[in-house]
Amino acid sequence: MKLWVTLEGRDAEVEFHAAGETLVLEVEGRRLEADFHRLPDGEVYSLIVNGRSHEVRVAGAPAGEAGSTGLEVTLEGTTFPVEVRHPIEKVLVAVRRAAAAHSVETVQAPMPGLLVGYRVKAGERVTAGQPVAVIEAMKMQNELTARHGGVVSELLVGERATVSAGQALLRIVPEGA
């Protein structure tokens, strides 16, 4: 079985299979074989790798930390958050990012309030994360940012106008579109 694993911010495709009490892992061209035994509590495994014994605890990550695919792996007293996904998810993430980079972005008001002003002009080039507008709601100002880079194609609402939640404020097109 092949999985997409993220450990300490690094992604790798890991292929593994079990044959009896032997676990075989292949990661980036390296092969590792280990004898393994699941201990009675169900979360702890005894692994023998190259003649050395290791006790490894594998448990689901606490809710909200690493998501539904998160695990916590503890080896020699150190716990590592590990995310495990199917390799097709890696392809889907790449496709979504590519599609987002080539589609029009509409910046919307996240809540009802007053459009205090724009931080950009029509025709201006923007980068991802750049502030583009300011909304005031309940006497608090909220800065809205571009999710992707591009060129501001339209300012859809006049400054100082009252806006509703979800109302389109401006559009950003990919550069060269």
Buried (B, 14 or more C-beta within 10 A) or exposed (E): EEBBBBBEEEEEEBEBEEEEEEBEBBEEEEEEEBBBEEEEEEBBBBBBBEEEEEEBBBBEBEEEEBEEBBBBBBEEEEEEBBBBBEBEEBEEEEEEEEEEBEBEBEBBBBBBBBBBEBBBEEEEEBEEEBEBBBBBBEEEEBEBBBEBBBBBBBBBBEEEEEBEEEBEBBBBBBEEE
